[in-house]
Amino acid sequence: MTVKDIVDALNLKVYSGEAGLNKEVVGGYTSDLLSDVMGNAPAGSVWITLQTHVNVMAVATLKDISAVILVKGLKPEANTMAQSNNEAIPVLGTNLQAFEISGQLYNLINKK
C-alpha cells in the first residue's frame, strides 16, 4: 500500500511532500512525543500526530517515516512544509481526532 492509496481511502489533505506519495507504507504509529517516535516508530510507517513544527520532519527523516498525518484540522508550519518538500515525506491532514484516524488507518492496512 502506498501513501497515495491511504490519502485516497481516508480522504486526507496533502499539504506538502507530494514527491513521496508513492512511498510504501508498512504500518502506523501514533504519538505526540518526538522522543517516543524516535525510539519506537518503525521505518515505513505513517506517523499520526498533532505536532506541526519543523522538528517533526527531522524525526520523520531520521526514522524513514513514509508520511505524517496531522489531526484535528491542524496545519503544518511553513518551514515544516518546506522541509517536507525537501525530504519528499508527505505531510497530510485530517479533521479527525488521533484515535479516529488511527483506527481507520489500522483497519485499512490490516484489511483482509
C-alpha positions as CSV (number, residue, x, y, z in Angstrom):
1,M,0.0,0.0,0.0
2,T,1.3,3.5,-0.9
3,V,0.8,6.8,0.8
4,K,-1.4,7.8,-2.1
5,D,-3.6,4.8,-1.5
6,I,-4.1,6.0,2.1
7,V,-4.7,9.6,1.1
8,D,-7.5,8.4,-1.3
9,A,-9.0,5.8,1.0
10,L,-9.1,8.1,4.1
11,N,-9.8,11.4,2.3
12,L,-6.7,13.1,3.6
13,K,-5.5,16.6,2.6
14,V,-2.0,16.7,1.1
15,Y,-0.2,19.8,2.5
16,S,3.3,19.1,1.1
17,G,5.8,16.4,0.1
18,E,3.9,15.3,-2.9
19,A,7.0,13.7,-4.4
20,G,6.7,11.0,-1.7
21,L,3.2,9.9,-2.4
22,N,4.4,6.6,-4.0
23,K,6.3,5.5,-0.9
24,E,5.3,2.2,0.6
25,V,3.6,2.0,3.9
26,V,4.1,-0.9,6.3
27,G,2.2,0.3,9.4
28,G,1.4,3.3,11.5
29,Y,2.5,5.0,14.7
30,T,0.5,7.5,16.8
31,S,2.4,9.7,19.2
32,D,3.0,13.4,20.0
33,L,6.3,12.8,21.8
34,L,9.2,13.2,19.4
35,S,11.4,11.1,21.7
36,D,8.8,8.3,21.7
37,V,8.7,8.3,17.9
38,M,12.5,8.4,17.6
39,G,12.7,5.3,19.9
40,N,9.8,3.2,18.6
41,A,8.3,4.1,15.3
42,P,9.2,1.6,12.6
43,A,10.6,2.7,9.3
44,G,8.0,2.9,6.5
45,S,5.2,3.8,8.9
46,V,2.7,6.7,8.8
47,W,3.1,8.9,11.9
48,I,-0.1,10.4,13.3
49,T,0.5,13.5,15.5
50,L,-0.7,17.0,16.4
51,Q,2.8,18.4,16.3
52,T,3.2,20.9,13.4
53,H,6.7,22.3,13.8
54,V,9.8,21.5,11.7
55,N,11.3,19.1,14.3
56,V,8.6,16.6,13.1
57,M,10.4,16.5,9.8
58,A,13.8,15.9,11.5
59,V,12.3,12.9,13.3
60,A,10.4,11.6,10.2
61,T,13.7,11.8,8.2
62,L,15.7,10.1,10.9
63,K,13.2,7.2,11.3
64,D,12.4,6.9,7.5
65,I,8.7,7.6,8.1
66,S,6.7,7.3,4.9
67,A,4.2,10.2,5.8
68,V,2.9,12.3,8.6
69,I,-0.8,12.8,9.3
70,L,-1.8,15.9,11.3
71,V,-5.0,15.6,13.3
72,K,-7.8,17.9,14.4
73,G,-7.6,20.2,11.4
74,L,-4.1,21.4,12.3
75,K,-1.9,22.7,9.6
76,P,1.9,22.4,9.3
77,E,4.1,25.4,9.8
78,A,5.7,26.9,6.6
79,N,9.2,25.6,7.4
80,T,7.7,22.2,8.1
81,M,6.2,22.1,4.6
82,A,9.4,23.3,3.1
83,Q,11.4,20.5,4.8
84,S,8.6,18.0,3.8
85,N,9.1,19.0,0.2
86,N,12.9,18.7,0.5
87,E,12.7,15.3,2.1
88,A,9.8,14.0,-0.1
89,I,7.9,13.0,3.1
90,P,4.2,13.9,2.7
91,V,2.5,15.9,5.4
92,L,-1.2,15.1,5.3
93,G,-4.1,16.3,7.3
94,T,-7.5,15.3,8.7
95,N,-10.1,16.9,10.9
96,L,-10.5,13.7,12.8
97,Q,-9.0,13.0,16.3
98,A,-5.9,10.9,16.6
99,F,-8.0,8.0,18.0
100,E,-10.3,8.0,15.0
101,I,-7.8,8.3,12.2
102,S,-5.5,5.7,13.9
103,G,-8.4,3.2,13.9
104,Q,-9.2,3.9,10.3
105,L,-5.5,3.6,9.2
106,Y,-5.2,0.3,11.2
107,N,-8.3,-1.1,9.5
108,L,-7.1,-0.1,6.1
109,I,-3.6,-1.5,6.4
110,N,-4.8,-4.7,8.0
111,K,-7.8,-5.3,5.6
112,K,-8.0,-8.9,4.6
